[in-house]
Structure formats: C-alpha cells, structure tokens
Amino acid sequence: MSKMIYREPNGNWGVKGVPWAEIPDSLYGALYKLKDYEETGINPAQARTLTDDGSLAVWTCVDEEHNVWRCGFCETLHRFEADGPEENGFNCCPYCGKIIEGTDEEDVLDEEDDET
C-alpha cells in the first residue's frame, strides 16, 4: 500500500498530487492524522490489533500429526502444510488481527506425556 502523504526534507508535507489550495480547511485535521498514521509504519492489520492492554496472540500447536495450530486470542484453528505460523510468515493472526507474540509447540508434547 503506497502512502498518500509526502514529506519534504525541510519538514513541509502534503497530499500527493493535490495542491494545498484545493484542499478544504475542514480536512486539515484528518490529513494531519493520516500523516501521523503513515509515519508509524504499521499496516492496517496491525493497527486493528492495538488495544489498551497491549496483549499479543500466542499460537499453539494443538495437533502435531495434522499440523493444526490455534490462535490463543480468538481460538481459531489453522492448518499449515508445513511448520508453524512464524515459518509461514504469519506476523499477525489472519482471523482476529492480533500480532503473534510467539508459538508454543511444547503444549502438544506436554499433553501427550500426560496421557502415557
């Protein structure tokens, strides 16, 4: 996704392809917020994950044989062809949007040990 706001080396900024004279004064506040958002460098999926508590999702392998993983936040199951979420490029849960903190493969092994 390309940015809509440009910034000049001297600090001036504006909307790409639109002269300031054509922008109504009532839009300045919204454009300033857009500028601030674009400068954060986060994408919309990451922005949806921001919460007051700052919690992150931990994915757990719940079925090692079939390579099924569960998001610890939304509890949605996802099956990977191989490996886990990190190895498949998952930075955030595609279902709830929470940023993935890490994975926990040991839970499956611990449960199997308990059964024996």
N, C-alpha and C positions, 0 to 999 in steps of 0.2 A: 504494500500500500504506500503510495507516494504522499509526501507531505504537501499540504496546501499553503503553508506559511513559509516565507523565506526570511532569512536574517542576513543583513549586510555586516561586513566587518566592523563598521562604526557603531553597531547596535540597533540601527533602524531595522524595522521589519514591516512586512505587508503580506497581502494575499497574492499568490502567484497569478499573473495575468489580469489583475483588476487594479486600476489606479485608485488611490485613496479617495479622490474626488467623486468617484462613482459609488462609494460605499456609504450608506446612510449612517449618520452618527449613532443611531439606536443599536447598530450591530457591533460597535466597537468593543463593548464588554464581552460579547460572545466570542468575537475573534481573538481577544486577548486570552480568554480561557482556552480556546483551541490552540493558540500558540504555546501556552504553558503545557498543555497536554502533549502536544507533539514533541516538545523538548524533553519530556520524561523518557522517551524512547520505548515505552511499553506499548504493546499492541492491544486492540480491543478485548481480546480474550483474557489477557492478563488484567486489564482494567476491571473486568467483571468480577475478578476474584478478590479484589481488595475489600477487606472487611475491617470492622473496628477491632476485632480480636486478632487479626493478622494470622489466623490459622492457615495451615497448609494441608494438603491431602497426602496421606501415605498410602501407597498401593501395596497390597498384599497378595502373594500367590496363594490361591485357595485350592487349586487343582493342578499339581505339578505334571501329572500324566498328560493332561489336555492343555496345559499352559494357559489356565484361566486365572485372571487377576481381578481384584476388587478394589475400587476406589474407597478409601477409608472415610471420605466425606459424604458422598452421595450413595455409596453402597452398590453402584452399578458394576456389573461384571463385564469383562472384556477378554476375548481370547486372542492371543498373539500366535502367529505362525511359528515364531522362534523368539527366544529370550523374553525380556520383560519390557516395561514401559520406557525406561531410560535408554535401553539399547535400540528401541524402535523410534527414538526421537520425540517421545511424549514429554513435553515440559509442563503441560497442564492437562487436566482431565478434559477430554472432549465432550463429556456429558454435563458436568457441573461448572467447568471452567476454573476450578481451584488449581493453583500451582502445586506441582508434585514435589514434595519435600525429599522423598527417597522411597525405596522399596523395602519390603520386609519378606524375604524368601524363607526365613527361618521359621515362621509361623506354621507352615505346612509340615516341615520336618518335626517340629515340636509336637504337633497333633498326632503325627504318625508314631512317634516314640511313646506317647501316652496310650495308644491303642494296643501296643505289644506288651 
